[in-house]
Amino acid sequence: MSVPVSLPAADLYRYSLRLLLDKDIPSWIGLWAEDGVMEFPFAPPGWPARLEGREAIADYMRPYPDHIDLHDFPEADLRIHRTSDPQTIVVEMRGIGRQVETDRPFDMRYIAVVTVEEGRFTSYRDYWNPLAVLEPGIDFTGSSR
């Protein structure tokens, strides 16, 4: 699948959500700059707070569909805010699905600050709720705590 390198930041982000719903992690990873950085400012102890480079991001994301079966990012809950920098957006969204291992519902709200340069993600700060992974039996990224 070719990467839509000419898309504005908001459109590229929407495209990335479609890839996640399609469980097309290789194509999602392909949206990243080689030296892209993904950060999790609220990561609990034992969880990564910063991933540097496309390969580190790929290692983190590859098993994601084995842990979370995403069904939807409801349009009603998706807000993409433009900033004074046209390459940076702030996103509010909600992901809905199920936890594969427990078959329990998955419903998470996110805020992300995302920067795109030359059609690739270069920075992604993901402000997800760390309390969700502290529930017993939850390990949706396969990382060991």
C-alpha positions as CSV (number, residue, x, y, z in Angstrom):
1,M,0.0,0.0,0.0
2,S,1.5,3.4,-0.9
3,V,1.7,6.1,1.7
4,P,-0.4,9.2,0.9
5,V,2.6,11.6,1.4
6,S,0.8,14.7,0.2
7,L,-2.0,14.6,2.9
8,P,-2.3,17.4,5.4
9,A,-1.8,16.4,9.1
10,A,-5.5,16.0,9.9
11,D,-6.1,13.8,6.8
12,L,-3.1,11.7,7.4
13,Y,-4.2,11.1,11.0
14,R,-7.7,10.0,9.8
15,Y,-6.0,7.7,7.3
16,S,-3.9,6.2,10.1
17,L,-7.1,5.4,12.1
18,R,-8.5,3.5,9.2
19,L,-5.3,1.4,9.0
20,L,-5.6,0.6,12.7
21,L,-9.2,-0.5,12.3
22,D,-8.1,-2.6,9.4
23,K,-5.3,-4.1,11.6
24,D,-2.8,-3.1,9.0
25,I,0.0,-2.3,11.4
26,P,2.8,-2.5,8.7
27,S,1.1,0.2,6.7
28,W,0.5,2.2,9.9
29,I,4.2,2.0,10.7
30,G,4.9,3.1,7.1
31,L,3.4,6.4,8.0
32,W,6.3,7.2,10.3
33,A,9.5,9.1,9.6
34,E,12.6,6.9,10.2
35,D,13.5,9.1,13.2
36,G,9.9,9.6,14.5
37,V,9.3,9.7,18.3
38,M,6.3,8.4,20.1
39,E,5.8,9.4,23.7
40,F,3.5,8.4,26.5
41,P,3.7,11.1,29.1
42,F,1.3,9.2,31.5
43,A,2.8,5.8,31.1
44,P,2.8,3.8,34.4
45,P,6.0,2.3,35.7
46,G,7.2,-0.6,33.6
47,W,5.6,0.8,30.4
48,P,7.5,2.6,27.8
49,A,7.4,6.4,28.1
50,R,9.3,7.1,24.8
51,L,9.9,5.2,21.6
52,E,12.6,6.6,19.4
53,G,12.7,5.6,15.7
54,R,10.3,3.8,13.4
55,E,11.8,0.4,14.3
56,A,11.1,0.9,18.1
57,I,7.6,2.1,17.3
58,A,7.1,-1.0,15.0
59,D,8.2,-3.3,17.8
60,Y,5.7,-1.7,20.2
61,M,2.8,-1.7,17.8
62,R,3.2,-5.1,15.9
63,P,1.4,-7.2,18.6
64,Y,-1.3,-4.6,19.2
65,P,-4.1,-6.4,17.2
66,D,-3.3,-9.6,19.2
67,H,-4.4,-7.7,22.4
68,I,-6.9,-5.2,21.3
69,D,-9.5,-5.8,18.6
70,L,-10.5,-2.3,17.6
71,H,-13.9,-1.8,16.1
72,D,-14.4,1.9,15.8
73,F,-13.1,5.4,16.4
74,P,-16.6,7.1,16.5
75,E,-16.8,10.2,14.4
76,A,-18.8,11.9,17.1
77,D,-15.9,11.5,19.5
78,L,-13.2,12.5,17.0
79,R,-12.0,16.1,17.1
80,I,-8.9,17.3,15.3
81,H,-7.8,20.7,16.3
82,R,-5.4,22.6,14.1
83,T,-2.7,24.6,15.8
84,S,-0.7,27.7,14.8
85,D,1.8,25.3,13.3
86,P,0.1,23.6,10.2
87,Q,2.2,20.5,10.8
88,T,0.9,19.9,14.3
89,I,-2.6,18.9,15.4
90,V,-4.2,18.0,18.7
91,V,-6.6,15.1,18.5
92,E,-9.3,14.0,20.9
93,M,-10.7,10.6,20.2
94,R,-12.2,7.4,21.5
95,G,-11.3,3.9,20.6
96,I,-13.9,1.1,21.0
97,G,-13.3,-2.7,20.7
98,R,-12.6,-5.7,22.9
99,Q,-9.7,-7.1,24.7
100,V,-8.7,-10.2,22.9
101,E,-7.4,-12.2,25.9
102,T,-10.4,-11.6,28.2
103,D,-13.1,-10.7,25.6
104,R,-13.9,-7.7,27.8
105,P,-15.0,-4.5,26.2
106,F,-12.3,-1.9,25.4
107,D,-13.3,1.7,25.5
108,M,-10.5,4.3,25.8
109,R,-10.4,8.0,25.3
110,Y,-7.2,9.6,24.0
111,I,-5.7,13.0,23.5
112,A,-2.7,13.2,21.2
113,V,-0.4,15.9,20.0
114,V,0.9,14.9,16.5
115,T,3.4,16.5,14.2
116,V,3.7,15.5,10.5
117,E,6.6,16.5,8.3
118,E,6.9,15.6,4.6
119,G,3.8,13.3,4.9
120,R,5.2,11.3,7.8
121,F,4.5,11.3,11.6
122,T,7.6,12.7,13.3
123,S,6.2,13.2,16.8
124,Y,3.2,11.6,18.5
125,R,2.5,12.3,22.2
126,D,-0.2,10.0,23.3
127,Y,-2.0,11.0,26.5
128,W,-3.9,7.8,27.1
129,N,-5.4,6.8,30.5
130,P,-2.8,4.6,32.3
131,L,-5.4,3.5,34.8
132,A,-6.9,1.2,32.1
133,V,-3.8,-1.0,32.1
134,L,-3.6,-1.3,35.8
135,E,-6.8,-3.5,35.9
136,P,-6.0,-7.1,36.6
137,G,-5.5,-9.2,33.4
138,I,-4.9,-6.2,31.1
139,D,-1.8,-6.3,29.0
140,F,-2.8,-5.0,25.6
141,T,0.6,-4.2,24.2
142,G,2.3,-7.4,25.4
143,S,4.8,-5.5,27.5
144,S,5.7,-6.9,30.9
145,R,5.1,-4.8,33.9
